[in-house]
Amino acid sequence: SKALSAQDSSTVGGGWYTGNVQDILSLKGDKSYAAYDLRHRFSMATIYNIPLFANAANRAIKTILGGWQLNAIVTEQTGFALTVGGVGDTTGTGVGSRVSMVSGQSPGLSRSQRSRSKWFNTSAFFVTPMGSWGNAPRNPLHLPGLNNIDLAANKYFRFSERANLQFRAEMFNFVNHVNLGAPGTSILTPNTFGVITSSSQGPGATGDQRIIQLGLKLQF
């Protein structure tokens, strides 16, 4: 899918743009990828009751090893749209301008060219000169994608007809995959422009390392 807009505000995934229309005499110049543009997303939730040892003759083996359930949530997606900033009012109108792009240069890099130290083609952008509007789209880039697997294993230990104990082991980011954060987007800070220094893409979108938690719940 592809989402286009002339103006929007979104904090989903950390790709956001909030601002006025740059040039009211050229509204089509503000049409670009929406901040919430997400090209591909795959999400799957599964529950599997493990049949092993469920009918074991040995009561101890059946109690300890039988009756386990596995739950998994798999999320794979490409990145949200991203803007490039750092340019203020270049026209004396009180409206901030966008950056400008070098003719013939592509802002994005191929998968083999991208790295944490250079996520996009920083040479494709330059500071808009005074007296001009920026010619770059609102959101010419996309953030890194997300690859995540959450896994849980749980089992009920029944003591009586009305009482049981649930044991639950939960592992978030089970394979401990590094999900890259947002690159630096201010053209006025060249040392971090295009550089990824964290695993955070904005509010509510932190890329944590593997987290394991264990829990017991008594039901009666």
N, C-alpha and C positions, 0 to 999 in steps of 0.2 A: 504494500500500500504506500501511498504518498500523500502527505497533508500539506496543502499550500494555504497561505493567508497573507493579508496585507498588513496585519498588526495583531499581536497576541501577547499574552502573558502567561507563562507556565513555569512551574518549578519541578515538574515531573522529570526525574532523572538528572536534574541540574541544568538542563538546556533551557535557558529562559531568555526572553527579550522583552523589555518594556521600554517604550519610548514613543515620541511623537512621530507623525509622518514627516519624513525628511523634506520633501519638496511637494507642496500641494498642487503644483502645476504639472507634476509628473507622478501621479499616483501609482502607475504601473511599476515604477521603480521600487516600490515597497513590497511588491508581490514576491514572495520567496518561500522556501521551506518553512513551515510552522515550527515553532520551538518544540512542539510535541510530535514532530514528524518521526515516525518509527517504521522503517521499511519492512523489517522482518521480525517476527516474534514467535517462538515455540514454547509452549508451557504444557507440562504433563504432570498429573498427580496420580500416583498408583498406590494400591493397597494389596499386599500379598500375604496370605496366611500360609506359613511354612508347614507342610504336611509331615515333615520328618519327626519321628518319635511321638507323634500324637496318639498312636495306638500301641505304644511300647508295653510289653508285658511287665517289665520292671517298673514298679510304682515310682521309685525315686527318679529314674531316668525320664519317665513321662512327665513328672512334676517339674523337673528342672529344665529339661531340654525340649519338651513338647509344648505346642500351643503358642509359639512365637508368631508375631505379626510384624511385617516390614512395611514402612510407609516412605514414599519418596516424592519429592517435588523437583522437577527438572525445569529450568528456565534458561533459554538461549535466545538472545536478541541482539540486533544491531544497535548502534548508538543513536541518541537523539540529535536533532539539529543544534548547531552552535554558532553564535555570532562572534565577531571580532570587534574589539572596542579600543578605546584610548584616544579617540579624536573628539575634540570639543566643538564649539561653535566656530566654523570657518567662514561663515557668510555674513556675520553681523546681524542675524535675524533672531538670535536667542534660541535657535534650534540646533541641537548637536548633529554633526555630520557623521556619516559612516566613513570607514577607511576606503581607500581606492585600490584598485587592482591593476597590475601590469598587464597590458594587452598581450594575449597569446599564452599567458601563464595559467596553469590549472592550480587552484588552491589546495586540492587534495593530493595525496601521495598513494601509490599502490601499496598493497599489503607488504610486499618485500622491502619497500623503502621506508615504511613507517617504523618509528622506534620511540622509546620514552623521551629521548633527547630531541626528537623532531617528529612530531605527530602529523604536521601538515607542512605544506610548502610556504615557509615564511617569506621567501623571496617574491611571492606573488602579490604581496601587499606593500603599500607605502602610505605615509601620512598624507592625507588630503591637503593640498596647498590652500592658503587663504584665498577667499573669493570664489571657491568652488565647492560643489557638492561631491560627496564621495560616490564612486560608481560601483562599489561592491554590493552584492545582495545583502539583505538583513542577516541571513543565516547561511553563509556559504560553505560551512563545514559540518561534520558530524562527530560526536563524541565516540570514544571507544565503546564497544558492545559489552554485553554481560553474559557470562557463562557460569551457571551456579547449580549445584545439586544439594538439596537438604534431605537428610536421611534420618529416619527414626525407627527404633525397634522397641516393641512393648509386649508385655505378657501379664496375664492375670493369674494370680495365685488364689484359688478359692478355698476359704476355710469352712464355710457353711453355706446354706442356701441364701443367707442374707448378707454375708460379709465376704469381701475379697480385697486383695491387695494388688494394685497395679504398679509394675516397675516399667519405667520408660527411660530410654537412652536416646537423646537427640543430638544430631551432628549437623550444624549449619555450615555451608560451604564444605561439604564432606571431603572433596578432593583437594581442598586448600588451594584452589585456583586463584591467581592474582588477577583481579578485575581492575583495570587501569582507571584512574580518575580523569578529571578534565585537564586539558593542557592550558598553559598560560595564554590568555587571549588579548592582552593589552600590548599593542604595537609600540607603546612608549617605554616598555620595559624589555628591551631586547634579550637580556640574560635569561628570562623565563618565557619569552614569547615562543609558543609551540612546544614547550617542555612540560612533560608530565612529572609532577613531584609528589603525588599522593594517590590514594585509591578512593578518593571522594569525588563525586560528581555533583554535589550540591545537597540541599536539605532533604533528608530522608533517603539518601541514596549512597550511603557509605559502603565501601567494599571491605568488609571485615575478613580477617583470616579465619581459619577453621575455629568454630566454637563448639565445645562438647558440654552437655549438661545432663545430669542424671536426676531422676525424680521418683518418689514413691507416693502413692495416693491410696489411702485406706477408705473403702466404701462399705457402708453398713446401713 
